[in-house]
Structures are given as structure tokens and as C-alpha cells.
Amino acid sequence: MIFLSKTTADIDGRMVLRNYQVSGEYENTARISRDKTLDGGSAFSHLGVSDTDRDFVVECRMTPDEGAKFKALFANATVLRISFWEGVFKGYVYRFKWRRDGKATITFLFMEKMA
């Protein structure tokens, strides 16, 4: 399960995504830069990996009530606490696609890992 909640106290600001089919495989990009040098070579700088560099994409099914509630969270630019098997993150919904058959695709961007 994927638990969503507002970062401020709000009894209506909680949601659980239960019926997900695709659930954000781990994918990230290292912070590497490459610069050309005058001698024809390259200089590399590896500055590590951060949880904030990745997109977390979930495909799930939503009832009309769940979809309307999530759409309101998305439209109001609400900062969410996103809890799932990799930990607890603070972030935003970057993209929300909700079809008439109830299938939704949600992309989260993380601000920080909280736990």
C-alpha cells in the first residue's frame, strides 16, 4: 500500500492507494557532469545520488470519490507525505492522469526523505 497525507493536520487530507498495478520501480540518476578539457580529454565530477532526483510513478485504480479527492490535493499544490516500502518522503504530485475507467497514473517528485 501507498499512504498519502498532508504534512499539516487535516482529517480529510489522508488517502491510501491500494489497487496499484505498476508501482514505481527504483530508478534514479547520479549527479555526474562531464566537461571537455583542452587536451582533448574529459573531466568528470560525480556528486552522488539523491532521492530528490527521481520520479516515482504509480499506476492504480481509483473510485470516483478517491479521484475527486486526489484531484483536489493535486490542484491545491499540497505538499504530501508519501509513505511506501522504500520509506517516507515529502513531495508533490507532478503529474496526475485519471481516465474514465478509473485507471490513474500519478507522478510524484520528492523534496526530501523523512524516514
Secondary structure, DSSP 8 states (H G I E B T S, - for coil): -EEEEESS--TTSEEEE--EEEE--------EEEEE-TTS-EEEEE----GGG-EEEEEEE--HHHHHHHHHHHHTT--EEEEETTEEEEEEEEEEEE-TTSEEEEEEEEEEE--
